[in-house]
């Protein structure tokens, strides 16, 4: 599938905005009724396991999960089907005191306008590789 697939394009734009710390740009990629599940299910960012729905909740997720970290993506591959694209690889999240690396599958779904309607990241907290940063 071409790199021009709308869901792949939206996923790459999302990742670019995250790396650049451009919250408003990132939020503008999402449809008004979008849902972010990162990771899917119950997590420290989502104790109920229902995801973050709508721009206000997605912005709050940014503040907790993205803003405090420098995030890098290392994708091994992607697969685009229908209105979705799945990226497989590793994300590295660095904070002042710790670096966390997780292997995952991130799935982006888009609507007809190319806006993200769903971002679902499949990764396991107990498989995260955590390295303390010495100051």
N, C-alpha and C positions, 0 to 999 in steps of 0.2 A: 504494500500500500504506500502511496506517495506521502512524502513529508507534508504535502498540502492538505492532508485530511483535516477537516475542521476540528475534531477533538484533539488530535495531536498538536495542531497549531495553538489551540487554547491552552493545552497542558504546558507547552513550551513557553508561552507568554506568561502563564502563572508562575512557572519556575523562575523565569527571568525577573519578574517583579519581586519575588521573594528574595532572590540573591541581591537585588539592588535596594532592598528595603523600601520599596515604593508601595505603601499600603493602599493609597487611593487608586493607583493603577491596578493593583491586584484585585481590589473589590469591584472595580469597573468591569472586570472580566466575567463576573457572576450574574446570572439572572436574579431578579428580585426574590424568587422563591427557591433559590438554590440551597443545597444542603452539603455541608462538609463533615465527613466522618474520617478522622485522622487521629488514631487508628479506628477502624470499624469496631463498634462495641464499647463496652465500659473501659474507661481509662482515666488517668489523673485529670485529663482535659475535659472529660465527658463522663461524670460519675453515674449518669443514668443510662448511657449507651444509646441515645437517640440521635446523636449528631447535632450539628449547629446549623439551624435553618434560618434563612433570611439574612440580609446584610448586617443588621445589628449584631446578631449572634456570631456571624462569621468574622466581623470586626473584633469582637471580644476574643474569639479564638486567636486571631492574629496577635493581640496584645499579650496573651498567655504563652503561646507556643512559638510564634515566629519572631516577634519584636526582640525578645531578649537574646536571640541566637544568631550566629553567622551560619548560614545553611548552604551546603554544597550538594549537588546532585551528581551521581555517577551512574548513568543508565547503561545497562548491558544490551537492552533491546526494547522494542515497543511493538505493539500489535494493535492495529486499528480495524474495527468491525462496526458496521452500522453507524450509530451516533456516538461511539465510545472509542477511547484509546487507552490501552494498558501499558504502562512503563514498568520495566523490571530492573532492579539494581539496588543501589545503596544510597542512603542519605546520611550526611555527616552534619551534625548540629553542634556547634561550639559555643559554650558560654564561658563566663569568666573563670569558673572553677572546674569545669568538666567538659569533655568531648564525648558525644554519644553517636555511635554509628549503628544503623539498622538496615538490614536487607528487607526489601518490601516490593509489593506490587501496588502501584498507584493507578487508579482508574478514573479517567475524566469523561463525563458524559456532557454533551452539548445539545442545545435546542436548535431549531431551524435557523436562528439568527447567529449561531456560533457562540452563544453565551454558555458558560458552564452552568449546568443544572445540578450536577453531582460530582463531588470529588470524594472518592473512597480509597483510603490507604490501608492496605492489609499488611500489618507487621505485628510482631509479638514482643511485648515489653520485656519478657524474661529472656529473650534472645538478643537484646540490645547489648552492644559492646561499649562499656563505659570506661573512660580513662580520665582520672583526675589530672587537672592542670596544676603544675607546681608554680607558685608565684614567687 
